Amino acid sequence: MAQGDCSALPERSNERLACEYGRKAITFKQGSKQSQILFDSAIALNPKYAWAYYEKSVPFFKRGLLSEGIQLLNKAVDLDPLSYLTYRAYWFYQHKSFAYCRNDLEAFYAMEGSYPENTPGGAMDMRLILAITYVQLGANEKGIELINETINSYPSEDYLGPYDYHALGAAYFKNGQYAEARAVLLESIKRNEQFADSYYYLAAAAEQLGDLKDAKYYINESVLRYNGEKNGYSGYPLCFPIAKQMAVDKMKALEALK
């Protein structure tokens, strides 16, 4: 998804000049007037310059101007789907357009030359996003199968991210497989003991299994992390997040049970 090597293009060609405008554009602050004008100049010279459309779209998304961002990104996807389908899918997922996200990711992984891709920032494999999308659309078992396939495809455990087991455990929970959810979520907190959401789902699974003592323990651990009383964080937006108030409400409900 880089702008490419301008020197590889014919001298004085529109493609070469457009590439040089793009290279200059990224020396300015992202979304600045100077950078956007330069990207416009690049596109005017080379209307098939997919990277320029992509780069021009990014600050619109970051500022919440979704309509403008998606129009530009659609052009990048049309010109170079292999490079930009996953980025568009990411934004569709961020804004709960799950069917559009699923369609883009299925199209990407069906393409010749598709490759393992992570979310912007690298926190999650995009195959996990596709799997979570399946669950969000009601295809729980298909989502669980894909999460397992993704985890099993890693060359070693060193490739496991902080949310892989959390995603699997939450998916099991949503499918009513509470014992499986608890087992996987215990693995999740071994690797990522700061993630409050895993404790929430552990509490919910224990409650469904009739283990009230464990349910109370885990929901308390979740709330302690939400409140900052223990080192932790919560709510990664792509991974079955919960809100702090949900954890507090669950804790109160469990405390009321005998």
C-alpha positions in Angstrom: 0.0 0.0 0.0 3.0 2.3 -0.4 3.2 5.0 -3.1 5.8 2.9 -5.1 9.2 3.8 -6.5 8.8 6.9 -8.6 12.1 6.3 -10.3 10.9 3.1 -11.8 8.4 5.1 -13.9 9.2 6.7 -17.3 10.7 10.2 -16.9 8.3 13.1 -17.5 5.4 10.7 -17.8 2.1 11.6 -16.0 2.5 8.5 -13.9 6.0 9.6 -12.7 4.8 13.2 -12.0 1.8 11.9 -10.1 4.0 9.6 -8.0 6.3 12.5 -7.2 3.3 14.6 -6.1 2.1 11.8 -3.9 5.6 11.4 -2.3 5.6 15.1 -1.6 2.1 15.0 -0.2 3.0 12.7 2.6 5.7 15.1 3.9 2.8 17.3 5.1 0.5 16.6 8.0 -2.1 14.0 7.1 -5.3 15.7 6.0 -3.7 19.1 5.7 -4.7 21.4 2.9 -1.2 21.1 1.3 -1.3 17.3 1.3 -4.9 17.2 -0.1 -4.0 19.6 -2.9 -1.0 17.5 -3.9 -3.1 14.3 -3.9 -5.7 16.1 -6.1 -2.8 17.1 -8.5 -1.6 13.5 -8.6 -5.1 12.2 -9.4 -5.5 14.8 -12.1 -2.4 13.6 -13.8 -3.1 9.9 -13.2 -6.7 9.0 -12.6 -5.8 5.4 -12.1 -3.5 6.1 -9.1 -5.2 4.0 -6.5 -2.8 4.8 -3.7 -3.6 8.6 -4.0 -7.3 7.9 -3.6 -6.6 5.7 -0.6 -4.3 8.3 1.1 -6.8 11.1 0.4 -9.6 9.1 2.0 -7.9 8.3 5.3 -8.2 11.8 7.0 -11.9 11.9 6.1 -12.5 8.6 8.0 -10.5 9.8 10.9 -12.6 13.0 11.1 -15.9 11.1 10.9 -16.6 12.3 7.3 -17.6 8.8 6.2 -19.5 9.7 3.0 -16.5 11.6 1.6 -14.1 8.9 2.8 -15.9 6.0 1.3 -16.4 7.7 -2.1 -12.6 8.1 -2.4 -11.9 4.7 -1.0 -14.3 3.0 -3.4 -12.2 4.4 -6.3 -9.1 2.9 -4.8 -10.8 -0.5 -4.3 -12.1 -0.4 -7.9 -8.6 0.2 -9.2 -6.7 -2.1 -6.9 -9.0 -4.4 -4.9 -6.2 -6.6 -3.6 -4.6 -3.7 -1.8 -7.6 -1.9 -0.5 -10.6 -4.3 0.1 -9.4 -5.1 3.6 -9.1 -1.4 4.6 -12.6 -0.7 3.4 -13.9 -3.8 5.2 -12.2 -2.5 8.4 -14.2 0.8 8.2 -17.4 -1.0 7.4 -16.9 -3.1 10.5 -16.1 -0.1 12.6 -19.5 1.4 11.7 -21.4 -1.9 12.1 -22.0 -2.4 8.4 -21.4 -6.1 9.0 -22.8 -7.4 5.7 -20.6 -5.0 3.6 -17.6 -6.0 5.7 -18.3 -9.7 5.2 -18.7 -9.2 1.4 -15.4 -7.3 1.1 -13.4 -9.8 3.1 -14.9 -12.8 1.4 -14.0 -11.2 -2.0 -10.5 -10.4 -0.8 -9.7 -14.0 0.5 -11.2 -15.4 -2.7 -8.8 -13.4 -4.9 -5.6 -14.9 -6.3 -2.7 -13.4 -4.4 -4.6 -12.6 -1.2 -2.4 -12.7 1.9 -2.6 -12.6 5.7 -3.5 -9.0 6.6 -4.0 -7.3 9.9 -6.2 -4.4 11.0 -4.6 -1.0 10.8 -2.3 -0.9 13.8 -1.7 -4.6 13.6 -3.9 -5.7 16.6 -5.9 -8.4 14.9 -5.7 -10.7 11.9 -8.5 -9.6 9.4 -9.7 -13.2 9.2 -10.8 -12.8 12.8 -12.8 -9.7 11.8 -14.5 -11.8 9.1 -15.2 -14.5 11.7 -16.6 -12.0 14.2 -18.7 -10.5 11.3 -20.2 -14.0 10.7 -21.2 -14.2 14.4 -22.6 -10.7 14.3 -24.8 -11.8 11.4 -25.9 -14.9 13.2 -23.6 -17.5 11.6 -22.0 -18.4 14.9 -20.6 -21.8 14.0 -19.1 -20.5 10.8 -17.4 -17.8 12.8 -16.1 -20.2 15.4 -14.7 -22.5 12.7 -12.9 -19.6 11.0 -11.4 -18.3 14.3 -10.1 -21.8 15.0 -8.7 -22.1 11.5 -7.0 -18.7 11.8 -5.4 -19.6 15.2 -4.3 -23.0 13.9 -2.7 -21.4 10.8 -0.2 -19.5 12.9 3.4 -20.9 12.6 3.7 -20.8 16.4 2.1 -19.4 19.5 4.3 -16.4 19.2 1.9 -15.2 16.4 -1.1 -15.1 18.8 -2.3 -11.6 19.3 -3.9 -10.2 22.5 -7.4 -10.8 21.2 -7.4 -14.1 19.4 -8.6 -16.3 22.3 -10.9 -13.5 23.6 -12.6 -13.5 20.2 -13.0 -17.3 20.2 -14.3 -17.4 23.8 -16.8 -14.7 23.2 -18.0 -16.4 20.0 -18.4 -19.7 21.9 -20.4 -17.8 24.5 -22.7 -16.3 21.9 -23.3 -19.7 20.5 -24.3 -21.1 23.9 -21.2 -23.2 24.3 -20.4 -22.0 27.8 -17.9 -24.7 28.9 -15.9 -24.1 25.7 -16.1 -20.4 26.2 -14.8 -20.6 29.8 -11.9 -22.9 28.8 -10.8 -20.6 26.0 -11.3 -17.4 28.0 -9.1 -18.8 30.7 -6.4 -19.1 28.1 -7.1 -15.5 27.0 -6.4 -14.1 30.4 -3.3 -16.1 30.8 -1.9 -14.2 27.8 -3.7 -10.9 28.4 -4.6 -10.6 32.1 -5.3 -6.9 31.7 -8.2 -7.2 29.3 -11.4 -6.5 31.3 -13.8 -7.8 28.6 -12.4 -11.4 28.9 -13.3 -11.4 32.6 -16.8 -10.2 31.8 -17.4 -13.1 29.4 -15.8 -15.5 31.9 -18.3 -14.3 34.5 -21.2 -14.6 32.1 -20.1 -18.2 31.1 -19.7 -19.2 34.8 -23.1 -17.9 35.6 -24.6 -19.9 32.8 -22.8 -23.0 34.1 -24.2 -22.4 37.5 -20.9 -21.5 39.1 -22.0 -18.4 41.0 -18.8 -18.2 43.1 -16.6 -18.0 39.9 -19.1 -15.6 38.2 -18.8 -13.2 41.1 -15.0 -13.4 41.2 -14.6 -12.8 37.5 -17.1 -9.9 37.2 -15.3 -8.2 40.2 -12.0 -8.6 38.3 -13.6 -7.1 35.3 -15.0 -4.0 37.1 -11.7 -3.5 39.0 -10.0 -3.2 35.6 -12.7 -0.9 34.2 -12.3 1.4 37.3 -8.6 1.5 37.1 -8.2 -0.2 40.5 -6.2 -2.9 38.8 -3.9 -2.4 35.8 -6.1 -3.1 32.8 -8.0 -1.8 29.8 -11.2 -2.7 27.9 -13.4 -2.3 24.9 -11.2 -3.1 21.9 -13.8 -2.0 19.3 -13.5 -4.9 16.9 -13.6 -7.8 19.3 -17.1 -8.2 20.9 -16.5 -5.3 23.3 -18.6 -4.5 26.3 -19.2 -1.2 28.1 -18.2 -0.5 31.7 -21.8 -0.1 32.7 -22.6 -3.6 31.4 -20.0 -5.0 33.8 -21.2 -2.9 36.7 -24.8 -4.0 36.0 -23.7 -7.6 35.8 -21.8 -7.3 39.1 -24.9 -5.9 40.9 -27.1 -8.6 39.5 -24.7 -11.4 40.6 -24.3 -9.9 44.0 -28.1 -10.0 44.4 -28.1 -13.7 43.8 -27.8 -16.2 46.6 
